[in-house]
């Protein structure tokens, strides 16, 4: 593949919605989609990968009237840059494939339902989960060609407030050609892969996990060579909201299970680089892990903790307000930085099947569901390990310094902590930086606000190629 800068895939998932619907509309329809149309037949039972050539503009029309969701101005990036492909099954189920930002080996597989449009020819309607909420897409096929056993469709994608023209291919080669670890096991993101990954219903033998450690593929680059290429891929089949409630495990973790029922979850990038960032100099020489308990119950391992760090890429990069109610603030400063943890959090780990080096699992929580391989490792030395809560009690406020020195990603102004509840719960327009920036793309203040963030974000992650595809006003 022409090396797609992961920026293109990364920028997008950050900017998204806080849609809180409890039902997916098309789920109310029990009938199987009408497959009499030969074009619709061609769309089904194969994975279609999106052409991500950044030099091809795909926004044909977009509304300048923003809705009442916090991320509406940015939703185009979600589809044009983070969306990898889709699969439509003949039973009426659908899967949209996204590649989330700033992570390794993570695929978000967003499930939904689809039907054939009763009014528009060669058109299907997909109502689906997205990385940040829900969306209804109308996919109208304008052209279908086959060459060298590879089919290509050109389609208009109508998301409600914008229409995009996108080319799809039914071969993963459009995204392949770089490092084999860039999109590991990309061709096996469809439903067929899950048919061979059924959760075991046999009771778990606790003795197999006593005093052992289990490592996810993104946890350490030093261990990556111990994974086979297909074992690197982590398939996330559900994420509540990647923008405002970013799951900690997307950055990789290592579970250390002790025989006495305690668990030590090592998430170095989340703990030291995010949770304790303003106090980083005080924790450099400390071994800090998330402490909790574990037990077996039938075919499941249940992990519980009251100190899992809370992270939000939307809050970190763009000061998007988050819901503080399920959180404890352990430490904060006048700049609005804080060490925040979930008051209560649990993971359910279900055994799928073993290998010579580890095992496949399904890991679930209220915020996420993963299918993944974990490498079995010797348990870490836990003698000097400190928990998140006890570490926070030992820290002192650092000397005053500019917010930009503490975090190069926090561009623009920042006057204080984010509002506990805002657009996600009330549907209000988002006051993005607590400076009353009007959320209207026609204002000069808003244009400058976006320009600052896109410019700094692009520079920090070398996203120059991604910028070329942004609207001129944002460059």
C-alpha positions as CSV (number, residue, x, y, z in Angstrom):
1,X,0.0,0.0,0.0
2,X,1.0,3.5,-0.6
3,X,2.1,4.2,2.9
4,X,-1.1,5.7,4.4
5,X,-0.1,8.0,7.2
6,X,-1.9,6.7,10.2
7,X,-2.8,10.3,10.8
8,X,-5.4,10.0,8.3
9,X,-6.9,7.2,10.2
10,X,-6.2,8.8,13.6
11,X,-7.5,12.3,13.2
12,X,-10.9,11.1,12.5
13,X,-12.0,8.9,15.4
14,X,-11.1,11.7,17.8
15,X,-13.8,14.0,16.4
16,X,-17.1,12.4,17.0
17,X,-20.5,12.4,18.6
18,X,-22.1,11.8,21.9
19,X,-25.2,10.2,20.6
20,X,-26.8,8.3,23.4
21,X,-29.6,6.3,21.6
22,X,-30.5,3.1,23.3
23,X,-31.8,1.4,20.1
24,X,-30.7,1.1,16.6
25,X,-33.6,1.9,14.3
26,X,-33.2,-0.8,11.7
27,X,-33.1,-3.4,14.4
28,X,-36.8,-3.0,14.6
29,X,-37.1,-4.7,11.2
30,X,-37.1,-8.5,11.5
31,X,-37.2,-9.2,7.8
32,X,-34.2,-10.2,5.8
33,X,-33.1,-7.5,3.3
34,X,-34.5,-7.8,-0.3
35,X,-31.7,-9.4,-2.4
36,X,-33.5,-9.4,-5.7
37,X,-31.4,-6.5,-6.9
38,X,-28.2,-7.9,-8.5
39,X,-26.2,-4.9,-7.5
40,X,-27.2,-5.3,-3.8
41,X,-26.4,-9.0,-4.1
42,X,-22.8,-8.0,-5.1
43,X,-22.5,-5.9,-2.0
44,X,-23.2,-8.8,0.4
45,X,-21.0,-11.5,2.0
46,X,-17.7,-9.8,1.2
47,X,-15.5,-7.2,2.9
48,X,-15.2,-3.9,1.1
49,X,-12.1,-1.8,1.8
50,X,-12.2,1.9,1.3
51,X,-9.8,3.7,-1.0
52,X,-7.9,6.0,1.3
53,X,-6.0,7.9,-1.3
54,X,-5.6,11.3,0.4
55,X,-5.3,13.1,-3.0
56,X,-8.9,12.2,-3.9
57,X,-11.4,14.6,-2.3
58,X,-14.5,12.6,-1.4
59,X,-16.7,15.3,0.3
60,X,-19.3,16.1,-2.4
61,X,-21.6,18.1,-0.1
62,X,-21.8,19.1,3.5
63,X,-24.1,21.2,5.6
64,X,-22.9,24.3,7.3
65,X,-25.7,24.0,9.9
66,X,-24.3,22.1,12.8
67,X,-26.5,19.8,14.8
68,X,-26.7,19.6,18.6
69,X,-24.0,17.0,19.0
70,X,-20.6,18.0,20.2
71,X,-18.7,16.6,17.3
72,X,-20.8,17.4,14.4
73,X,-18.2,19.7,12.7
74,X,-15.7,16.8,12.7
75,X,-17.8,13.9,11.7
76,X,-16.6,14.0,8.1
77,X,-13.2,13.1,9.3
78,X,-14.5,10.0,10.9
79,X,-15.7,8.6,7.6
80,X,-13.1,10.0,5.3
81,X,-10.0,9.2,7.3
82,X,-10.7,6.6,10.0
83,X,-13.1,4.3,8.2
84,X,-11.4,1.3,6.6
85,X,-14.3,-0.7,5.2
86,X,-17.5,-2.5,5.6
87,X,-19.2,-5.9,5.4
88,X,-22.9,-6.5,4.7
89,X,-24.2,-10.0,5.5
90,X,-27.2,-11.5,3.8
91,X,-29.0,-11.9,7.1
92,X,-29.2,-8.1,7.4
93,X,-26.3,-7.6,9.8
94,X,-23.5,-5.1,9.0
95,X,-20.0,-4.3,10.2
96,X,-18.1,-1.0,9.7
97,X,-14.3,-1.3,10.2
98,X,-12.4,1.6,11.8
99,X,-8.8,2.0,12.8
100,X,-8.6,4.0,16.0
101,X,-6.1,6.7,16.7
102,X,-2.8,6.6,18.5
103,X,-3.0,2.8,19.1
104,X,-1.4,-0.3,17.7
105,X,-3.1,-3.3,16.2
106,X,-6.6,-2.1,17.1
107,X,-9.6,-2.6,14.8
108,X,-13.0,-1.2,15.8
109,X,-15.7,-3.4,14.3
110,X,-19.0,-1.5,14.7
111,X,-22.1,-3.7,14.3
112,X,-25.4,-2.7,12.9
113,X,-28.3,-3.7,10.6
114,X,-29.0,-2.9,7.0
115,X,-31.9,-3.0,4.5
116,X,-32.5,-2.3,0.8
117,X,-33.9,1.1,0.2
118,X,-37.6,0.8,-0.9
119,X,-37.4,4.0,-3.0
120,X,-33.8,4.5,-4.3
121,X,-32.4,2.0,-6.8
122,X,-29.1,0.3,-6.0
123,X,-29.2,1.8,-2.5
124,X,-28.9,0.2,1.0
125,X,-29.5,1.9,4.4
126,X,-27.2,1.0,7.2
127,X,-28.1,1.9,10.8
128,X,-25.0,1.2,12.9
129,X,-22.9,1.7,15.9
130,X,-19.9,4.0,15.3
131,X,-16.8,4.5,17.5
132,X,-18.6,7.3,19.3
133,X,-22.3,6.8,18.9
134,X,-24.7,5.7,16.2
135,X,-25.3,6.7,12.6
136,X,-27.6,6.0,9.7
137,X,-25.9,5.8,6.3
138,X,-27.4,5.6,2.8
139,X,-25.0,3.9,0.4
140,X,-25.9,4.4,-3.2
141,X,-23.9,2.4,-5.8
142,X,-23.1,4.5,-8.9
143,X,-20.6,2.2,-10.6
144,X,-19.5,-1.5,-10.2
145,X,-16.5,-2.9,-12.1
146,X,-14.4,-6.1,-11.9
147,X,-10.8,-6.5,-13.0
148,X,-8.3,-9.2,-12.3
149,X,-10.7,-10.8,-9.8
150,X,-11.0,-7.6,-7.8
151,X,-14.3,-5.7,-7.8
152,X,-14.6,-2.0,-7.3
153,X,-17.7,0.0,-6.5
154,X,-18.1,3.7,-6.5
155,X,-20.7,4.8,-4.1
156,X,-22.3,8.0,-2.7
157,X,-22.4,7.8,1.1
158,X,-25.1,10.1,2.7
159,X,-24.6,10.5,6.4
160,X,-27.4,13.1,6.8
161,X,-25.4,16.2,6.9
162,X,-22.9,15.4,4.2
163,X,-22.6,13.3,1.1
164,X,-19.3,11.6,0.1
165,X,-18.2,9.8,-3.0
166,X,-16.0,6.8,-2.1
167,X,-14.4,3.9,-4.0
168,X,-14.4,0.5,-2.3
169,X,-12.5,-2.6,-3.3
170,X,-13.2,-6.2,-2.3
171,X,-9.5,-6.9,-1.8
172,X,-7.4,-5.9,1.2
173,X,-4.4,-5.1,-1.1
174,X,-5.6,-1.4,-1.2
175,X,-4.4,-1.1,2.4
176,X,-1.5,-3.6,2.3
177,X,2.0,-3.4,1.0
178,X,3.7,-1.8,4.0
179,X,4.8,-3.4,7.2
180,X,3.0,-6.7,7.9
181,X,2.3,-5.3,11.4
182,X,0.6,-2.1,10.2
183,X,-2.8,-3.8,9.6
184,X,-2.2,-7.3,11.0
185,X,-4.7,-10.0,9.8
186,X,-6.6,-7.3,7.9
187,X,-8.3,-9.8,5.6
188,X,-9.9,-11.6,8.5
189,X,-12.1,-8.8,9.9
190,X,-15.4,-10.3,8.7
191,X,-18.0,-12.4,10.5
192,X,-16.4,-15.7,9.3
193,X,-13.4,-15.1,11.7
194,X,-15.7,-14.9,14.7
195,X,-17.4,-18.2,13.7
196,X,-14.2,-19.9,14.7
197,X,-13.7,-18.0,17.9
198,X,-16.5,-19.2,20.1
199,X,-16.2,-18.7,23.9
200,X,-15.6,-21.9,25.8
201,X,-18.4,-22.8,28.2
202,X,-16.2,-25.1,30.3
203,X,-15.4,-23.9,33.9
204,X,-12.0,-22.1,34.1
205,X,-9.2,-23.9,36.1
206,X,-8.0,-21.1,38.4
207,X,-4.7,-22.9,38.8
208,X,-3.8,-22.2,35.2
209,X,-3.8,-18.4,36.1
210,X,-2.3,-18.4,39.6
211,X,1.0,-16.4,39.6
212,X,1.0,-15.9,35.9
213,X,0.9,-12.8,33.6
214,X,-1.0,-12.3,30.4
215,X,0.1,-9.7,27.9
216,X,-1.7,-7.9,25.1
217,X,0.1,-7.3,21.9
218,X,0.4,-3.4,22.1
219,X,1.8,-3.6,25.7
220,X,5.5,-3.8,24.8
221,X,7.4,-3.5,21.5
222,X,10.0,-5.8,23.1
223,X,7.5,-8.7,23.2
224,X,5.9,-8.1,19.8
225,X,8.2,-10.6,18.0
226,X,6.8,-13.3,20.3
227,X,3.3,-12.9,18.7
228,X,2.4,-14.4,15.3
229,X,1.1,-11.8,12.9
230,X,-2.5,-12.9,13.2
231,X,-2.2,-12.8,17.0
232,X,-1.3,-9.1,17.0
233,X,-4.8,-7.9,15.8
234,X,-7.2,-6.8,18.5
235,X,-10.8,-6.8,17.4
236,X,-13.0,-4.4,19.4
237,X,-16.6,-5.4,18.7
238,X,-18.0,-2.7,21.0
239,X,-16.8,0.6,22.3
240,X,-19.3,3.0,24.0
241,X,-17.6,6.2,23.1
242,X,-14.0,6.4,22.0
243,X,-14.0,10.2,22.2
244,X,-15.0,10.9,25.7
245,X,-14.6,7.5,27.4
246,X,-11.5,6.1,25.8
247,X,-11.0,2.5,27.0
248,X,-7.7,2.1,28.8
249,X,-7.0,-1.3,27.3
250,X,-6.8,0.1,23.7
251,X,-3.2,1.0,24.6
252,X,-2.2,-2.5,25.7
253,X,-2.0,-4.0,29.2
254,X,-0.4,-6.8,31.1
255,X,-2.6,-8.7,33.7
256,X,-0.6,-10.1,36.6
257,X,-2.7,-12.6,38.6
258,X,-1.5,-13.6,42.1
259,X,-2.5,-16.8,43.8
260,X,-4.1,-14.8,46.7
261,X,-6.7,-13.2,44.4
262,X,-5.1,-9.9,43.8
263,X,-4.5,-8.6,40.2
264,X,-2.0,-6.0,39.1
265,X,-2.8,-4.4,35.7
266,X,0.2,-2.8,34.1
267,X,-0.8,-0.1,31.6
268,X,2.4,2.0,31.4
269,X,1.4,4.5,28.7
270,X,-1.9,5.2,30.4
271,X,-0.6,5.4,33.9
272,X,2.6,7.4,33.6
273,X,2.0,9.3,30.3
274,X,-1.6,10.2,30.9
275,X,-2.9,9.8,34.4
276,X,0.1,11.4,36.2
277,X,1.4,13.6,33.4
278,X,1.7,16.9,35.2
279,X,3.4,15.0,38.1
280,X,5.6,12.9,35.8
281,X,8.9,13.8,37.4
282,X,7.6,12.5,40.7
283,X,6.7,9.0,39.4
284,X,9.6,8.3,37.0
285,X,11.3,6.0,39.5
286,X,8.1,4.3,40.7
287,X,6.5,1.1,39.5
288,X,2.9,1.9,39.3
289,X,0.1,-0.5,38.4
290,X,-3.7,-0.7,38.7
291,X,-4.5,-2.8,41.7
292,X,-7.6,-4.9,42.0
293,X,-9.0,-8.4,42.7
294,X,-9.8,-11.4,40.5
295,X,-11.8,-14.5,40.9
296,X,-13.2,-17.2,38.7
297,X,-16.9,-17.8,38.1
298,X,-17.8,-20.7,35.8
299,X,-16.1,-20.0,32.5
300,X,-15.2,-16.4,33.4
301,X,-12.5,-14.5,35.2
302,X,-13.9,-11.4,36.9
303,X,-11.5,-8.5,37.5
304,X,-12.6,-5.6,39.7
305,X,-10.8,-2.4,40.6
306,X,-11.6,1.0,42.0
307,X,-8.5,2.8,40.5
308,X,-8.5,2.3,36.8
309,X,-7.4,5.6,35.3
310,X,-10.0,7.5,33.3
311,X,-8.8,8.8,30.0
312,X,-10.5,10.8,27.2
313,X,-8.7,11.6,23.9
314,X,-11.4,14.2,23.3
315,X,-10.6,15.9,26.6
316,X,-6.8,15.5,26.2
317,X,-6.6,17.0,22.7
318,X,-9.6,19.2,22.4
319,X,-10.9,19.9,25.9
320,X,-14.2,18.1,25.2
321,X,-16.1,18.0,28.5
322,X,-16.7,14.6,30.0
323,X,-19.2,13.1,32.5
324,X,-17.4,13.2,35.9
325,X,-20.1,11.4,37.8
326,X,-18.7,7.9,37.7
327,X,-15.2,9.2,38.6
328,X,-13.1,10.0,41.6
329,X,-10.6,12.9,41.4
330,X,-7.6,11.9,43.4
331,X,-5.4,15.0,42.6
332,X,-5.8,18.2,40.6
333,X,-4.1,21.5,39.9
334,X,-5.1,25.0,38.9
335,X,-4.6,24.2,35.2
336,X,-7.4,21.8,35.2
337,X,-5.2,18.7,35.1
338,X,-6.3,15.8,37.4
339,X,-5.7,12.2,38.3
340,X,-9.1,10.7,37.7
341,X,-10.1,7.0,38.2
342,X,-13.3,5.1,37.8
343,X,-15.0,4.6,41.1
344,X,-15.7,1.0,40.2
345,X,-14.7,-0.9,37.1
346,X,-14.8,-4.5,36.1
347,X,-13.6,-6.8,33.3
348,X,-15.0,-10.1,32.4
349,X,-12.4,-12.3,30.8
350,X,-13.7,-15.4,28.9
351,X,-11.5,-18.2,27.6
352,X,-11.8,-19.1,23.9
353,X,-8.9,-21.5,23.1
354,X,-5.3,-22.1,24.1
355,X,-2.1,-22.1,22.0
356,X,1.5,-23.1,22.8
357,X,2.4,-19.5,23.9
358,X,-0.9,-18.1,25.3
359,X,-4.6,-18.1,24.6
360,X,-7.4,-16.3,22.9
361,X,-9.9,-14.5,25.1
362,X,-12.9,-12.2,25.0
363,X,-12.7,-9.3,27.4
364,X,-15.8,-7.3,28.2
365,X,-16.7,-4.3,30.3
366,X,-19.6,-1.8,30.3
367,X,-17.4,0.4,27.9
368,X,-15.8,-2.2,25.6
369,X,-15.6,-5.7,24.2
370,X,-12.4,-7.2,22.7
371,X,-11.5,-10.5,21.0
372,X,-7.8,-10.9,21.3
373,X,-4.8,-13.1,21.9
374,X,-2.7,-12.7,25.1
375,X,0.8,-14.0,25.6
376,X,1.4,-16.0,28.7
377,X,4.4,-14.6,30.6
378,X,6.1,-15.0,34.0
379,X,4.4,-12.8,36.7
380,X,6.1,-9.5,37.3
381,X,8.1,-8.7,40.4
382,X,5.4,-7.0,42.5
383,X,7.4,-6.2,45.7
384,X,7.7,-2.5,45.2
385,X,4.5,-1.9,43.1
386,X,2.4,1.0,44.1
387,X,-1.3,1.4,43.2
388,X,-2.8,4.5,41.6
389,X,-4.6,5.7,44.7
390,X,-1.7,5.3,47.1
391,X,0.6,7.0,44.6
392,X,-1.6,10.0,44.2
393,X,-1.5,10.5,48.0
394,X,2.3,10.9,47.9
395,X,2.5,13.6,45.1
396,X,2.9,17.3,45.6
397,X,2.0,20.1,43.2
398,X,4.8,20.9,40.8
399,X,6.1,24.4,40.3
400,X,3.9,26.6,38.1
401,X,4.6,26.1,34.4
402,X,2.6,26.8,31.2
403,X,0.0,24.3,30.2
404,X,1.7,23.9,26.8
405,X,5.0,22.9,28.5
406,X,3.1,20.1,30.4
407,X,1.4,18.8,27.3
408,X,2.2,19.8,23.7
409,X,-1.2,18.4,22.6
410,X,-3.2,21.0,24.6
411,X,-3.0,23.8,22.1
412,X,-5.0,27.0,22.4
413,X,-6.4,28.4,25.6
414,X,-7.4,26.5,28.7
415,X,-8.9,28.2,31.7
416,X,-10.0,25.5,33.9
417,X,-11.4,22.0,34.3
418,X,-14.0,20.8,31.9
419,X,-17.7,21.0,32.6
420,X,-18.8,17.8,34.3
421,X,-21.8,17.4,32.1
422,X,-22.4,19.0,28.8
423,X,-23.4,17.9,25.3
424,X,-23.3,14.2,25.8
425,X,-26.1,14.3,28.3
426,X,-28.1,17.5,27.4
427,X,-27.5,17.8,23.7
428,X,-26.2,21.4,24.2
429,X,-23.8,22.9,21.8
430,X,-20.2,22.3,22.9
431,X,-18.2,25.1,24.5
432,X,-15.0,23.5,23.3
433,X,-12.3,25.4,25.3
434,X,-14.2,27.1,28.0
435,X,-13.6,30.4,26.1
436,X,-17.1,30.6,24.5
437,X,-15.9,29.7,21.1
438,X,-19.0,29.8,19.0
439,X,-19.6,26.5,17.3
440,X,-20.3,27.9,13.9
441,X,-17.9,27.4,11.1
442,X,-18.8,30.8,9.6
443,X,-17.2,32.7,12.4
444,X,-13.6,33.9,12.3
445,X,-13.0,32.8,15.9
446,X,-14.1,29.3,15.2
447,X,-12.0,29.0,12.0
448,X,-9.0,30.2,14.0
449,X,-9.7,27.7,16.8
450,X,-9.9,24.8,14.3
451,X,-6.8,26.0,12.5
452,X,-4.7,26.1,15.7
453,X,-5.7,22.5,16.6
454,X,-5.3,20.9,13.3
455,X,-2.0,22.6,12.7
456,X,-0.5,21.6,16.0
457,X,-2.0,18.1,15.9
458,X,-0.6,17.6,12.4
459,X,2.9,18.8,13.4
460,X,3.0,16.7,16.6
461,X,2.2,13.5,14.7
462,X,3.6,14.4,11.3
463,X,0.2,14.4,9.7
464,X,1.2,16.7,6.8
465,X,-0.4,14.4,4.2
466,X,-3.7,14.3,6.2
467,X,-3.9,18.1,6.2
468,X,-3.9,18.1,2.4
469,X,-7.3,16.6,2.4
470,X,-8.9,19.0,4.9
471,X,-11.1,21.9,3.8
472,X,-9.1,24.9,2.9
473,X,-10.4,26.9,5.8
474,X,-8.8,24.4,8.2
475,X,-5.3,24.4,6.6
